[in-house]
Protein backbone atom coordinates (compact mmCIF):
# COMPACT_ATOMS: atom_id res chain seq x y z
CA UNK A 1 0.00 0.00 0.00
CA UNK A 2 1.38 3.36 -1.08
CA UNK A 3 1.02 5.78 1.80
CA UNK A 4 2.19 9.17 2.99
CA UNK A 5 5.29 7.76 4.69
CA UNK A 6 6.45 6.05 1.50
CA UNK A 7 5.71 9.22 -0.46
CA UNK A 8 7.86 11.20 1.96
CA UNK A 9 10.69 8.68 1.69
CA UNK A 10 10.62 8.95 -2.10
CA UNK A 11 10.37 12.72 -1.88
CA UNK A 12 13.33 13.05 0.49
CA UNK A 13 15.58 10.93 -1.72
CA UNK A 14 14.84 12.83 -4.95
CA UNK A 15 17.82 14.61 -6.51
CA UNK A 16 17.50 18.38 -6.89
CA UNK A 17 18.87 18.07 -10.42
CA UNK A 18 15.73 16.10 -11.33
CA UNK A 19 13.17 18.61 -10.05
CA UNK A 20 14.63 22.11 -10.41
CA UNK A 21 13.23 24.40 -13.11
CA UNK A 22 15.21 25.18 -16.26
CA UNK A 23 17.73 27.98 -15.76
CA UNK A 24 16.08 29.97 -18.56
CA UNK A 25 12.97 30.37 -16.38
CA UNK A 26 14.92 31.75 -13.41
CA UNK A 27 15.45 35.45 -12.59
CA UNK A 28 19.15 35.88 -13.45
CA UNK A 29 21.05 39.09 -14.17
CA UNK A 30 24.72 39.85 -14.70
CA UNK A 31 26.86 41.96 -12.35
CA UNK A 32 26.62 44.97 -14.66
CA UNK A 33 22.81 44.97 -14.99
CA UNK A 34 21.33 48.30 -13.89
CA UNK A 35 19.62 48.58 -10.52
CA UNK A 36 16.49 49.85 -12.31
CA UNK A 37 16.32 46.66 -14.38
CA UNK A 38 16.67 44.63 -11.17
CA UNK A 39 13.79 46.60 -9.61
CA UNK A 40 11.61 45.85 -12.64
CA UNK A 41 12.26 42.12 -12.19
CA UNK A 42 11.58 42.29 -8.45
CA UNK A 43 8.09 43.65 -9.12
CA UNK A 44 7.06 40.07 -9.90
CA UNK A 45 9.79 37.90 -8.35
CA UNK A 46 11.03 37.34 -4.79
CA UNK A 47 14.71 37.32 -5.71
CA UNK A 48 17.20 37.78 -8.54
CA UNK A 49 20.43 35.79 -8.91
CA UNK A 50 23.50 37.82 -9.91
CA UNK A 51 26.09 36.06 -12.06
CA UNK A 52 29.44 37.24 -13.44
CA UNK A 53 28.33 36.68 -17.04
CA UNK A 54 25.91 34.45 -18.94
CA UNK A 55 28.69 32.24 -20.30
CA UNK A 56 30.40 31.29 -17.04
CA UNK A 57 27.28 31.64 -14.84
CA UNK A 58 29.61 32.18 -11.85
CA UNK A 59 27.34 33.07 -8.95
CA UNK A 60 28.21 36.44 -7.44
CA UNK A 61 25.17 37.23 -5.31
CA UNK A 62 21.45 37.43 -4.80
CA UNK A 63 19.09 40.38 -4.48
CA UNK A 64 15.93 39.65 -2.51
CA UNK A 65 12.63 41.45 -2.63
CA UNK A 66 13.18 42.89 0.86
CA UNK A 67 16.56 44.31 -0.25
CA UNK A 68 14.58 46.90 -2.23
CA UNK A 69 14.09 48.80 1.03
CA UNK A 70 17.86 49.42 1.28
CA UNK A 71 18.03 50.33 -2.41
CA UNK A 72 15.32 52.98 -2.10
CA UNK A 73 16.28 54.52 1.26
CA UNK A 74 18.61 57.52 1.26
CA UNK A 75 22.03 56.96 2.91
CA UNK A 76 21.15 59.34 5.76
CA UNK A 77 18.31 57.01 6.80
CA UNK A 78 20.95 54.79 8.37
CA UNK A 79 21.99 55.79 11.88
CA UNK A 80 25.72 55.36 12.12
CA UNK A 81 28.63 57.13 13.75
CA UNK A 82 31.78 55.73 12.18
CA UNK A 83 31.22 56.46 8.49
CA UNK A 84 29.24 54.79 5.76
CA UNK A 85 27.99 51.27 6.30
CA UNK A 86 27.74 48.77 3.47
CA UNK A 87 23.93 48.89 3.76
CA UNK A 88 23.86 52.63 3.12
CA UNK A 89 26.05 52.19 0.05
CA UNK A 90 23.42 49.85 -1.41
CA UNK A 91 21.12 52.83 -1.83
CA UNK A 92 20.67 54.40 -5.25
CA UNK A 93 21.42 57.76 -3.63
CA UNK A 94 24.46 56.17 -1.97
CA UNK A 95 25.91 55.42 -5.40
CA UNK A 96 24.54 51.98 -6.26
CA UNK A 97 24.11 51.67 -10.02
CA UNK A 98 24.64 48.03 -10.92
CA UNK A 99 23.28 44.74 -9.64
CA UNK A 100 26.57 43.82 -7.97
CA UNK A 101 26.39 47.06 -5.94
CA UNK A 102 23.20 45.93 -4.20
CA UNK A 103 23.65 42.14 -4.20
CA UNK A 104 24.08 40.09 -1.05
CA UNK A 105 27.33 38.25 -1.72
CA UNK A 106 26.88 35.62 0.97
CA UNK A 107 24.54 33.32 -0.95
CA UNK A 108 23.12 30.10 0.47
CA UNK A 109 23.99 27.38 -2.00
CA UNK A 110 23.55 23.65 -2.36
CA UNK A 111 25.26 21.28 -4.77
CA UNK A 112 23.24 19.99 -7.72
CA UNK A 113 23.61 16.33 -6.71
CA UNK A 114 22.04 16.98 -3.29
CA UNK A 115 18.68 15.53 -2.29
CA UNK A 116 15.43 17.17 -1.32
CA UNK A 117 16.13 16.19 2.29
CA UNK A 118 19.51 17.98 2.14
CA UNK A 119 17.75 21.10 0.83
CA UNK A 120 15.02 20.98 3.48
CA UNK A 121 17.54 20.62 6.28
CA UNK A 122 19.58 23.57 4.98
CA UNK A 123 16.45 25.69 4.54
CA UNK A 124 15.39 24.96 8.09
CA UNK A 125 18.85 25.61 9.52
CA UNK A 126 19.17 29.01 7.84
CA UNK A 127 15.44 29.86 7.74
CA UNK A 128 15.67 30.29 3.97
CA UNK A 129 12.96 29.84 1.38
CA UNK A 130 15.24 29.51 -1.64
CA UNK A 131 18.71 28.10 -2.30
CA UNK A 132 20.98 28.55 -5.29
CA UNK A 133 21.81 25.19 -6.83
CA UNK A 134 25.43 25.18 -7.91
CA UNK A 135 28.00 23.05 -9.63
CA UNK A 136 31.20 24.37 -8.06
CA UNK A 137 30.81 28.14 -8.37
CA UNK A 138 28.41 27.99 -11.34
CA UNK A 139 24.70 28.66 -10.90
CA UNK A 140 22.82 25.74 -12.46
CA UNK A 141 19.41 26.14 -10.84
CA UNK A 142 17.41 26.98 -7.77
CA UNK A 143 15.28 25.16 -5.27
CA UNK A 144 12.54 26.96 -3.41
CA UNK A 145 10.10 25.93 -0.76
CA UNK A 146 7.29 26.56 -3.27
CA UNK A 147 8.93 24.15 -5.74
CA UNK A 148 9.30 21.50 -3.03
CA UNK A 149 5.66 21.85 -1.97
CA UNK A 150 4.52 21.52 -5.59
CA UNK A 151 6.75 18.51 -6.17
CA UNK A 152 5.50 16.76 -3.04
CA UNK A 153 1.87 17.36 -4.01
CA UNK A 154 2.60 16.09 -7.53
CA UNK A 155 4.16 12.96 -6.04
CA UNK A 156 1.06 12.37 -3.92
CA UNK A 157 -1.23 12.67 -6.94
CA UNK A 158 0.93 10.25 -8.93
CA UNK A 159 0.88 7.83 -6.00
CA UNK A 160 -2.88 8.27 -5.68
CA UNK A 161 -2.65 9.21 -1.98
CA UNK A 162 -4.90 11.71 -0.24
CA UNK A 163 -4.96 13.25 3.23
CA UNK A 164 -7.77 12.30 5.60
CA UNK A 165 -9.16 14.39 8.42
CA UNK A 166 -7.06 12.63 11.02
CA UNK A 167 -3.74 13.43 9.34
CA UNK A 168 -3.15 9.92 8.01
CA UNK A 169 -3.15 8.88 4.40
CA UNK A 170 -5.33 6.54 2.43
CA UNK A 171 -5.89 5.41 -1.13
CA UNK A 172 -8.13 7.83 -2.94
CA UNK A 173 -11.30 6.45 -4.38
CA UNK A 174 -11.83 6.36 -8.11
CA UNK A 175 -15.14 7.83 -9.33
C-alpha positions, 0 to 999 in steps of 0.5 A: 500500500502506497502511503504518505510515509512512502511518499515522503521517503521517495520525496526526500531521496529525490535529486535536486537536479531532477526537479529544479526548473530550467535555468532559462525560467529563473530570474538571473542578471549579470553583475553589470545589470542596472539597478532599475532593471533589477527593480523591474524584475523584483516587481514580480519575483522574490529574488534575482540571482546575480552572475558574473556573465551568462557564459560562465554563470559564476554566482556572485550574489542574490538580491531579494525582494526585501533588499529593495528597502535598502536600495530605495532609502537615502544613505542618511536614513541609516543611523551610524557614527563611524562612516558609511555602512555597506547597507547605506552604500546599497542605496541608489542615492548612496551610489549603487548603479549596478546589480553587484552594488546591491547584491548580497554576496553571501549566498546560500547554495547547495550542490546539484547532486544533493537531495530534497532532504539535504535542501530541506535541512539547509532551509530549516537551519538558515530559515531560507525559502530559496537556495541557489543550486550550484556546480562548483561556483556555477549557478545551475538552478534553484530550489525553493520551498514553493517548488518542493511543496509543488513537487510533493503534491505532484508525487502524492497525486501520482501515488494516488494518496490523499490526506484524511481528516485525522492526518493519516493517508489513504488510497483515494477512491476512483469515481 
